[in-house]
Amino acid sequence: MAKRRGKKYLEIAKLVETGKLYTVQEALELVKKTRTAKFVETVEVALKLGVDPRHADQQVRGTVVLPHGTGKNVRILAITQGENIDKALEAGADYAGAEDYIAKIQGGWFDFDVVIATPDMMPKLGKLGKILGTKGLMPNPKSGTVTADIAQAVSEFKRGKLAFRVDKLGSIHVPVGKVDFDDAKLEENFKAFIAEIVKLKPSASKGQYLRTVAISLTMGPGVKMDPILVNKYLEA
């Protein structure tokens, strides 16, 4: 069944020309005009990549530190022990501990956005593989969430470090800021993210890598960019 849209949404959607592929600057400018919510909406980027995630050599996974953060207070859970608990808390972690938090998660607690763990805790976290994995929260060295330097990792994620991973459909969806960011900050965040995605292009990926690039607000319509122009924008 098609999703019913409100009157305000339908009016705003008219600002986006059907079938048009916008330049980066046009899309960033237009997306701000689609604001309808009373709260400060998140600016989200959705990509479709020319990869087949079923093959290990076509996985796209990594991290990027957005120059101006996401505008969101990221709640961090550090799974560690000993003196690393204090280090994590001093660096800004919202929660830090070991078995006690593992038990809480097993009981259905999820009041966090990122889980960072020290390598010595990974055997104990194995029992949470299915629980955290389905939510994309399982710590992994490739995403920078398994590290011996827990303080640095916590600090980076608090400042706006994003971990991303292509899904089974070849798509990636991430926040790059808030609608009340000024234009320059929003553009710098977007450019940092896209540049990292392009840098991670698998050698096994053939043909067009950036298939679709769209930007939207939490409650707004998507604004599609021309992938060819996005590549040229990065080269400029």
Secondary structure, 3 states (H helix, E strand, C coil): CCCCCCHHHHHHHCCCCCCCCECHHHHHHHHHCCCCCCCCCEEEEEEEECCCCCCHHHCCEEEEECCCCCCCCCCEEEECCCHHHHHHHHHCCCEEECHHHHHHHHCCCCCCCEEEECHHHHHHHHHHHHHHHCCCCCCCHHHCCECCCHHHHHHHHHHCEEEEECCCCCEEEEEEEECCCCHHHHHHHHHHHHHHHHHCCCCCCCCCCEEEEEEEECCCCCEEECHHHHHHHHHC
